[in-house]
Amino acid sequence: MNRLRAIKWPYIVIAIIATAAAVFGLVHTNTAPAAATTASKKKPGATDKIKSDPPPALFADADVATLAKQQTAQKHTADTLFAQWKAAHGSTRDDKAFTAWATQQVPAPPAKAARAAELQQVQQLTKTRTAAGKKAATWLEVHGKGDIWKLYAHDQRELLPQDQGAVDKIQLKDALKMAKAITEQVAARDKQPAPYVLDPSLRPDKHITAGQKGPYSYPSRHAAKAAAAVTLLSGWAPHRTEDYRAMAAQVVYSRIYMAGHVPSDITAGALVGDLVGDYFAGAPSSPGAGK
C-alpha cells in the first residue's frame, strides 16, 4: 500500500522524537490519571529508554563509510540467496524452516590468519579511542539492539492507520527476534571468540579469565538486527532509507570501535539480517503468521 511521506530527519534528532512523545504522555497523564497509573506499571518502551538516555554526538560519516559499503554489498548477496528460498517456498511463512536454511547460508568464518589480521585492525583502532568516541559507542551498543529501530518504527506508525501500524510493530519485533536466534545458532556452531577475549587488554572492564573461550562474536547480533530493521523500515518508508542505513553503519562501527567484533563478524551479521528482512518483507504480515 502507499504510505504517507514522513518528514526526513537525521539520526541525531531521534532524541527530539522521543521527547515529543514523552511530552504527549505527560499531558495525557494529567487528564487520565487512572490510565497513567496502569501504564506506569509497564516496562519502559524504546521511546522512554531513549528519552532518559538521549544520544550523544555520534561518529563522523567518514569513520563509518567502509562498513557502510560492506553492508550494502551484503544486501546484494542476501537478495540473491533469498531468491533461491522464495523460488522453493514462495511467500509462505515457515519460520522454523527458514531459520534452519538461513543458518546454513552464513559462510564459515575467515581462516585463522585472516581473523588474526582483523584482530590487528581492531587493536590499531583501539589506540585511537577518545572519550567522545567511547560515549557514542556505548550509547549505540545499548540502544542499537532494538530501541533505535523500534523508535523509528514508532515514528512511522504515527502516520499510519492504527491496524497497519500494529502489524508493522509485530513484524519488526518478530524479525529482530529471528535475527537474534540465527546469530546465536551460528555463533554456537563456529565458536569464534570476540576480540576482547583474544586480547583482554582491549577491554579490561570485561574481566576475562584465563582460558575463557566466549563470548563468541561471529556473526554480530547488532549487525543482524540492524540489517533486518533497515530492510523492513526502508520498505515501509523508502524515502528514509539513507537515514536508516546511516544509523546501521553507526551501530556496527561502534562494535568494532569497542573491540566487540572484527569486520567479518559485521558482514556475516549483516547477511543474516538482510535475509531475515527479505523474508519478512515478502511474507504475509498477519500477526502470528509462520508460528
Buried (B, 14 or more C-beta within 10 A) or exposed (E): EEBEEBEEEEBEEBBEBBBBBBEEBEEEBEEEEEEBEEEEEEEEBBBBBBBEBEBBEBBEEEBBEEBBEBBEEBBEBBBEBBEEBBEEBEEEBBBEBBBEBBBEBBBEBBEEEEBEEBBEEBBEBBEEBEEEBBBBBBBBBBBBBBBBBBBBBBBBBEEBEEEBBEBBBBBBBBBBBBBBBBBBBBBEBBEBBBBBBBBBEBBEEBEBEEEEEEBBBBBBBBBBBBBBBBBBBBBBBEEBBEBBBBBBBBBBBBBBBBBBBBBBBBBBBBBBBBBBBBBBBBBEBEEEBBE
